[in-house]
Amino acid sequence: VQLQASGGGLVQAGGSLRLSCAASGRTFTNYHVGWFRQAPGKEREFVAGISWNGISTYYADSVQGRFAISRDNAKSTVYLQMNSLKPEDTAVYYCAAKESYRILEVIASYHYWGQGTQVTVSS
């Protein structure tokens, strides 16, 4: 499966952005999808994940209650709605996928990756 992330940009603290991850190449409902981010000088970290059918979601503690992941399987797209953004949310955001037979909460098992989209939150 190929993934294409978009929707990044520059926003002030407290603002909102919605990222999109468009998939192609394989049956989209065969995959769980996650969002990750990497800030300069830091390791890549998990942000949010959603099951193949959209029923199950989970979040990193740092974004719980501010970010929401969703998917539209008819459009083969996953979204990340980011609200109440903070300067520490500044990073390159990546979407990733793994087969639906894999355990959703195992972060290390994502192995299809899209290119990143830059999110910058100014104070």
C-alpha positions in Angstrom: 0.0 0.0 0.0 1.2 3.5 -0.8 0.5 6.4 1.6 0.5 10.1 0.9 0.3 12.6 3.9 -0.9 16.2 3.4 -2.4 19.1 5.3 0.6 20.4 7.3 1.3 24.0 7.7 2.0 26.9 10.1 -0.5 27.6 12.8 -0.5 29.6 16.0 -0.6 28.0 19.4 -4.2 27.1 20.3 -5.1 26.6 16.6 -6.2 23.6 14.6 -5.1 21.6 11.6 -6.4 18.5 9.9 -3.9 16.1 8.3 -4.9 13.6 5.6 -3.4 10.3 4.7 -4.5 9.0 1.3 -3.8 5.3 0.5 -3.6 3.6 -2.9 -2.5 0.3 -4.3 -4.1 -2.2 -2.1 -7.5 -2.8 -0.4 -7.6 -0.1 2.2 -9.7 -2.1 4.7 -6.9 -4.6 5.0 -4.9 -2.2 7.0 -4.7 -0.5 10.4 -3.3 3.1 10.1 -1.3 5.2 12.5 0.2 8.7 12.7 3.7 9.3 14.0 5.8 12.4 14.3 9.4 13.4 14.5 10.7 16.7 15.9 14.2 18.0 15.1 16.8 16.1 17.1 14.3 13.7 18.6 13.2 10.2 17.9 10.1 9.4 15.9 7.1 8.9 18.3 3.7 7.4 18.0 0.7 9.8 17.9 -2.5 7.9 17.2 -3.8 4.7 15.6 -7.0 3.4 14.1 -8.2 -0.1 13.3 -9.1 -1.2 9.8 -12.8 -0.7 10.4 -12.5 2.6 12.4 -14.0 1.1 15.5 -10.9 1.1 17.7 -8.6 4.0 18.2 -5.7 4.8 20.6 -3.6 7.8 21.3 -0.3 8.9 22.9 -0.8 10.5 26.3 0.6 13.8 25.0 -2.2 14.2 22.5 -5.1 12.5 24.2 -8.2 14.8 24.3 -6.7 17.2 21.7 -6.2 15.0 18.6 -8.8 12.8 16.9 -8.0 10.1 14.3 -10.7 8.9 11.9 -11.0 7.2 8.6 -13.2 7.2 5.5 -12.8 3.8 3.9 -14.8 4.8 0.8 -12.1 7.5 0.2 -9.2 5.3 1.3 -8.2 8.2 3.6 -7.3 8.6 7.3 -7.5 11.9 9.0 -5.9 13.4 12.1 -7.8 16.4 13.5 -5.4 18.4 15.7 -6.9 20.9 18.1 -5.4 23.1 20.8 -2.0 22.8 19.2 1.1 23.6 21.2 4.6 24.6 20.1 5.8 21.1 21.3 3.5 19.6 18.6 5.9 21.0 16.0 7.2 18.1 14.0 7.1 16.2 10.7 4.0 14.0 10.8 4.0 10.6 9.0 1.2 8.2 8.4 1.9 4.5 8.4 0.0 1.2 7.9 0.1 -2.4 8.8 -2.0 -5.4 8.0 -5.2 -5.8 9.9 -4.2 -9.2 11.2 -1.5 -7.5 13.3 -2.3 -6.3 16.8 -3.4 -2.7 16.7 -1.6 -1.5 19.8 1.8 -2.9 18.8 3.5 0.3 17.6 6.6 -1.4 16.2 4.7 -3.5 13.6 3.9 -0.6 11.3 6.0 -1.1 8.1 4.4 0.8 5.3 5.3 4.5 5.5 4.3 7.7 3.6 6.4 10.8 3.2 5.9 13.4 6.0 4.1 16.7 6.2 5.5 19.5 8.3 3.5 21.0 11.1 4.8 24.1 12.8 3.1 25.7 15.8 4.2 29.1 16.7 4.0 30.5 20.3 
